[in-house]
Amino acid sequence: MAGEPQDDCLFCKIVDGSIPATIVRETGTTVAFRDINPQAPTHVLVIPKAHHRDAAALAAAAPELAADVLRETQSVADEEKLESYRIVFNTGSGAGQTVWHAHAHVLGGRGLEWPPG
């Protein structure tokens, strides 16, 4: 069910503390942690604590929570002292989503080419 923790979800396990992560920020509704396979000098994931399959499902079911996630990307960028950065939501396997829990990538600390690869 949307919003409920999933036993087989890596990010739900990070939220509940059963899998460690390098957490950089936490609010009542979100957790931000360093990506284990960084694609830029700063690569932080911002996730809702509630489980939603992807960004589209999150926005449809809980728009306020989607806004919390997006707001936290700015807080991460501020703490990381990023003057410019990219926010990426991969939605679906064809877009590169590998963990089926909505999450935003905050990427910065180097030039980011366009179009992305």
C-alpha positions in Angstrom: 0.0 0.0 0.0 1.2 3.5 -0.9 3.0 5.2 2.0 3.5 2.0 4.0 7.0 0.6 4.5 7.9 -2.3 2.3 9.9 -5.2 3.7 11.9 -5.6 0.4 12.7 -1.9 -0.1 16.3 -0.8 0.4 15.3 2.8 1.1 12.6 1.8 3.6 15.3 -0.1 5.5 17.5 3.1 5.5 14.6 5.0 6.9 14.0 2.5 9.7 17.8 2.3 10.4 18.2 -1.4 9.6 20.6 -0.5 6.8 23.3 2.1 7.4 23.7 5.2 5.3 25.7 8.4 5.5 22.8 10.7 6.4 23.4 14.4 5.8 19.9 15.7 6.7 16.7 14.4 8.2 13.3 16.0 8.7 10.0 14.6 10.0 9.1 13.5 6.4 12.4 13.1 4.6 15.9 11.6 4.8 18.9 12.8 2.7 22.0 10.6 2.4 25.1 10.2 0.3 24.8 8.0 -2.8 27.1 4.9 -2.5 28.0 5.2 -6.2 28.4 9.0 -6.6 28.2 10.5 -10.1 29.5 13.9 -9.0 31.5 15.3 -6.1 28.2 15.9 -4.4 25.6 13.2 -4.9 23.0 13.1 -2.3 19.6 11.3 -2.4 16.6 12.9 -0.8 13.8 10.4 -0.1 10.4 10.6 1.5 10.2 8.5 4.7 6.9 7.1 3.4 7.2 4.6 0.6 6.0 5.6 -2.8 7.1 3.7 -5.9 8.4 6.6 -7.9 8.2 10.4 -8.3 4.9 10.2 -10.3 3.2 8.0 -7.7 4.5 10.3 -4.9 3.2 13.5 -6.6 -0.2 11.9 -7.3 -0.7 10.4 -3.8 1.0 13.0 -1.6 1.8 16.3 -3.3 2.7 17.9 0.1 5.3 15.2 0.7 6.6 15.6 -2.9 7.1 19.3 -2.1 8.9 18.4 1.1 11.3 16.3 -0.9 11.9 19.1 -3.4 12.3 21.7 -0.6 15.0 19.4 1.0 17.0 19.3 -2.2 17.6 23.1 -1.7 18.6 22.5 1.9 21.1 19.9 0.8 22.5 22.2 -1.8 22.8 25.0 0.7 24.6 22.8 3.2 26.9 21.5 0.5 27.6 25.1 -0.6 26.5 24.4 -4.2 26.0 27.5 -6.3 24.4 25.4 -9.0 23.2 21.8 -9.0 21.0 19.3 -10.8 17.9 17.6 -9.3 17.1 14.2 -11.0 14.1 12.0 -10.5 14.4 8.8 -12.4 11.0 7.3 -13.0 10.9 3.8 -14.5 13.7 1.3 -15.4 14.1 2.9 -18.8 15.1 6.1 -17.1 17.6 4.4 -14.8 15.4 3.9 -11.7 16.8 0.9 -9.8 15.3 1.4 -6.3 11.5 1.4 -6.4 11.1 4.1 -3.7 10.7 7.7 -4.9 14.0 9.7 -4.6 15.6 12.8 -5.9 19.3 12.9 -6.8 21.1 16.2 -5.9 24.2 16.4 -8.1 26.8 19.2 -8.0 30.4 20.2 -7.5 31.4 19.9 -11.1 30.1 21.0 -14.5 27.1 19.0 -15.6 26.7 18.6 -19.4 23.4 18.9 -21.3 21.8 16.9 -22.5 22.4 14.4 -19.8 23.7 11.0 -20.8 
